Amino acid sequence: MADSLVSFAIEKLDKILEDEVASLLGVTKELRKLSSAFTSIKAVLEDAETQHLKEQSVKDWLKKLKDVAYDIDDILDEWTTESFPSQDDEGDESLSCNKKVQNFLSPFSCFGHVAFRHKLANRIKDTWERLEEIDSQKNRFQFKIGNAERTDEIEGRETGSQVDESATVGRGDDKNEILRMLLNETSDVVNEVPTVISIFGMGGLGKTTLAQLAYNDDEVERHFNVKMWVCVSDVFDVKRITKLMIESATKSPCNLEGLDPLQSCLREILHGKLFLLVLDDVWSNDSEKWDKLRVPFQAGAPGSRIIVTTRLEDVAWTTGSSYIHKLLALSDEECWSLFNRRALEHRIAEERLELEAIGREIVKKCGGVPLAAKTIGSAMRSRKTRREWEVVLGSEIWNSGDVLGDMLPALLLSYQDLSPALKQCFAYCSVFPKDWEIEKDMIVKLWAAQGFIHSKEGEEIEDIGGRYFDDLLRRSLLQDAEFNYDRNIVGGCKMHDLVHDLAQFVLGGDCSTVEIRKQASSNLNNIRHSFFIFSDEACEVASISATLYKAQKLRTLLRDPRISSVPRNLFHHLRYLRALDLSHARSQNLSRTIGQLKHLRYLDFSFADIVELPEEVSNCRNLQTLRLSNCYRLEKLPRGLTKMNNLRHLEIEGTNMLKYLPQGIGRLTGLRTLTEFTVGGGDEGCNCRELKYLNHLQGSLLIKNVEKVRSRDEAREAELHKKQHLHALTLKYGYDGRLDDDEDVLEILKPHTNLKEFIIWYYKGSKLPKWIEDPVFSNLVKVELICCKGCKQLPGLGKLPSLKYLEVVSMKEVRYVGGEFSGDTNNDGSGGVVSFPKLETLSFGGMPNWEEWELREGDGQVMPSLVEISVKWCPKLKALPHNLPPELLQRLSLGISNDGMSSEAPLPIFPNLNHLEIWGNDELTSLPGGWLGQLKALQTLEIYNCNRMESLPEELQHLTKLQQLKIRSCRVLEERYGDGGEDRDKIANIPSIKIGWY
């Protein structure tokens, strides 16, 4: 880490030296000395980082160096802050050198005070004296001068880090053995419900991967009624684990508090059910806690199972395991397969041949640990020459196992392969506790707040940070990513425990997870980054204050959401904070001293109870990210917000009480994120023109109260067509709005053709804009038309070449859907082109007057890629089009009634349909006869809201591929086909049956 800090210190010093203000302080000489000394030290840091593994004196020397690097960064940050004023009323962002000097000398500015200038100069001189001593000490260590540092260049994105069976090597026998124990009824111990199976072994062997393979096996899916997955990690909190089990079983949040109601709820969920629970990464061998946790398990059916993964055999015995599976190391050949896939497969044959022998020697040093083979393989991918591979093979780090402990030398070598910027970003991830989900968007903004990301000409820091994240993922230093339709990461990634240990190791004590106790005991004097968690629910605000008082060098303060109290004096001592998380805070009023945090770049108030941000927040002139999402009580933003010219991200979605944005928001031309823009708000609010110059906006934008756009000219001045970086736009009208000009205004509010998602709510016009069906929107993949109650026909969305997802809800005036919807302007099916060529998911709902849906048969195809259809709450629609493409359709959700769907025309047969949902009503008495039996590929059948239906079709017994049946809100069916019901035996052939509120 020291090399990263020193590199950025040199870069900042050189930039400051170009500023005329330096000469006015009389510290130009000292600044040049600092830069020179840092440069001299930087040349030997590669060797110093290796020696510190074994030499305590070198470790102490590096610690002093890092402290100086941190301090000079603070000084230079104050320099920059005070010499550049906030945006003035004219919004001039580019200040000339003369202007900066004038500001510097101004008697009315803080920087102009003689005392301040004198203090800053003294701090610079003191820092130089400390660094001079450190520089002189380096000679006695006889460090070697290192090679040229690695650059920040990153290879193209690769997305192979998700756990899947095809990427797993050498665990087939292990998986089969675990499956045998899960599915073999004779393996139950008498009167033991459930049976516990433990998987234990050293870190990095793939215990979690093996549990995932078993958990997701098709036969396991059919065998168990309820499945739950909980990552336990270091803290064995019975209440937390119980809540997570409930949420995993129900797939919904649990708001219960207290152990007794939680366990009662879990007992009800498990009652009589065959369940599988995975408790991943368990460390506690506290038998008392385990006995307390397992109380509700007795309600489950015999044959239920628990899988425990752990590094400790003691844990396996504490849980009363009936079977303990010790996971062994892979063979060298199996490790070679993992290494080769990452390091060599992309190379030409001659390169592979030249490097294979060295690669196999490197693999032998991985000790059969798949995590080591994957990470070092990813690192070797970017090393091109034989010489580079030989350097890795001969590294002294392979002989540092006694120092690294459980950490593997291969992991440290993978770290050393990173560029200085990527090293800092990687190490910083350890600020989160183990097994914490790290969100990409959040961590990139935190990296930016710490100054780890430096923009390059023509590139956004968010894009550079995104590539850093993807590179860590590619190198297996982050894992467990999930992707959406656009191959963007959704949710969070995690760090493997060993990788987390490595990240904390290289930070050298700069980062700490702090447990808040009744009595503050943590030593945080030298901690730079911290995450606060509960260890005692009875801890008080005073305990937090006492702990924080010791942490005066903190740059990052993040919190467990359960810590909802905020000490009033929080900001008095934490003057160097760059990132502060106050999300979920219960305080409605925030201390005005927050304005003293001059270094602050990231501030998170999401889900807090605050009603109003104090005006002093606008004094945090370096602030880049302000997160206010889901602050349900927030009514007002500071007026000074409009002068915070460094602000890049303003996140205010879910702030329903916030009725307007302050006038002048359009001056924040550096904004990259503005999640919501509210039109109107009286004399203090904004009109649509404020959007004109916000052309750097990225991501998603919701414009509320569109009906308050007062004229076509105002709509035109918003210039939405210039917002080329927006990928999602939502236009939301108020419930009560005018009708005049709505159609013209909407036609003018045409976005840029790069748009990927478009959603419109509560539009009252009779027709949607022509641009929405223009094929020039070739990137548009998702469209939602919601509550457009005045529209009488659907637009020709079939002409959009990339549309994949379409949802139409509550368009009450639509009676007919035909050729116009497909884009056939002649409405005669003679277009001869493919309509909806990429559409995969089509959903209609809440259309009470829709009577006919017709697909014209002509020369062209319609919806050739369709995989899923949903048609619900459309009571007058008699039939689906008979010529819907049947081959690819796999999922169908259908609202059926006695006088609606299926009452007159037969339903189409979809030969490959594997998932069917039937939504009925209180009048529906039976399912359409004969149709269900022809769905030979059906695997899952779900039936909802059919209270008068008395029986299931006999043909259900002939659906040989049917694996799962779900019935809910069907009173009679639940009685007859539930456990002990008179007709239960008629569905006994279906492996998985879930009836009622399972």
Salt bridges, closest charged atoms under 4 A:
ASP3 OD2 - LYS423 NZ 2.90
GLU11 OE2 - HIS454 ND1 2.85
ASP67 OD2 - LYS63 NZ 2.94
ASP67 OD1 - ARG528 NH2 3.04
ASP71 OD2 - ARG130 NH1 2.88
ASP73 OD1 - LYS12 NZ 2.21
ASP73 OD2 - ARG555 NH1 3.05
ASP73 OD2 - ARG578 NH2 3.13
ASP74 OD1 - ARG555 NH2 2.95
ASP74 OD1 - ARG578 NH1 2.68
ASP77 OD2 - ARG578 NH2 3.88
ASP77 OD2 - HIS599 ND1 2.58
ASP77 OD1 - ARG601 NH2 2.54
GLU78 OE1 - ARG123 NH1 3.03
GLU78 OE2 - ARG575 NH2 3.49
GLU78 OE2 - HIS599 NE2 3.57
ASP89 OD1 - LYS643 NZ 3.09
ASP135 OD1 - LYS138 NZ 2.66
GLU149 OE1 - LYS42 NZ 2.35
GLU155 OE1 - ARG381 NE 2.99
GLU155 OE2 - LYS384 NZ 3.99
GLU158 OE1 - ARG381 NH2 3.21
GLU165 OE2 - LYS175 NZ 2.94
ASP174 OD2 - ARG171 NH1 3.50
ASP174 OD1 - HIS325 NE2 2.69
GLU177 OE2 - ARG180 NH2 2.67
GLU185 OE2 - HIS223 NE2 3.51
ASP188 OD1 - ARG305 NH1 2.56
GLU192 OE1 - ARG294 NH2 3.56
ASP217 OD1 - LYS175 NZ 3.49
GLU221 OE1 - LYS227 NZ 2.88
ASP237 OD2 - ARG562 NH1 3.59
GLU257 OE2 - LYS243 NZ 3.31
GLU333 OE1 - ARG360 NH1 3.12
GLU351 OE1 - ARG347 NH1 3.95
GLU356 OE2 - ARG360 NE 2.96
GLU361 OE2 - LYS364 NZ 3.25
GLU390 OE2 - ARG386 NE 3.19
ASP417 OD1 - ARG150 NH1 3.50
ASP417 OD1 - ARG383 NE 3.00
ASP417 OD2 - ARG475 NH1 2.75
ASP441 OD2 - LYS445 NZ 2.91
GLU459 OE2 - ARG467 NH1 2.66
GLU460 OE1 - ARG648 NH2 2.98
GLU460 OE1 - ARG672 NE 2.82
GLU462 OE2 - ARG648 NE 2.80
GLU462 OE2 - HIS649 NE2 2.77
ASP470 OD2 - ARG157 NE 3.94
ASP470 OD1 - LYS440 NZ 2.96
ASP471 OD1 - ARG474 NH2 2.63
ASP471 OD2 - ARG475 NE 3.01
ASP486 OD2 - LYS756 NZ 2.60
ASP497 OD2 - ARG311 NH2 3.78
ASP501 OD1 - LYS434 NZ 2.79
ASP510 OD2 - LYS66 NZ 3.16
GLU515 OE1 - ARG517 NH2 3.06
GLU537 OE1 - LYS239 NZ 3.17
ASP560 OD2 - ARG562 NH2 2.97
GLU616 OE1 - ARG592 NH1 3.06
GLU651 OE2 - LYS445 NZ 2.35
GLU651 OE1 - ARG627 NE 2.90
GLU676 OE1 - LYS704 NZ 3.39
ASP713 OD1 - ARG716 NH1 2.95
GLU714 OE1 - ARG710 NE 3.28
GLU717 OE2 - ARG689 NE 2.97
GLU719 OE1 - LYS722 NZ 3.27
ASP740 OD1 - ARG738 NE 3.80
ASP741 OD1 - ARG712 NH2 3.47
ASP744 OD2 - ARG712 NH2 2.78
GLU773 OE2 - LYS799 NZ 3.30
GLU784 OE2 - LYS782 NZ 3.40
GLU813 OE1 - ARG815 NH1 3.82
GLU854 OE1 - ARG856 NH2 3.96
GLU857 OE2 - HIS882 NE2 3.00
GLU868 OE2 - ARG891 NE 3.73
GLU942 OE2 - HIS915 NE2 2.80
GLU954 OE2 - LYS986 NZ 3.91
ASP979 OD1 - ARG984 NH2 3.29
ASP983 OD2 - ARG976 NH2 2.53
ASP983 OD1 - LYS986 NZ 3.55
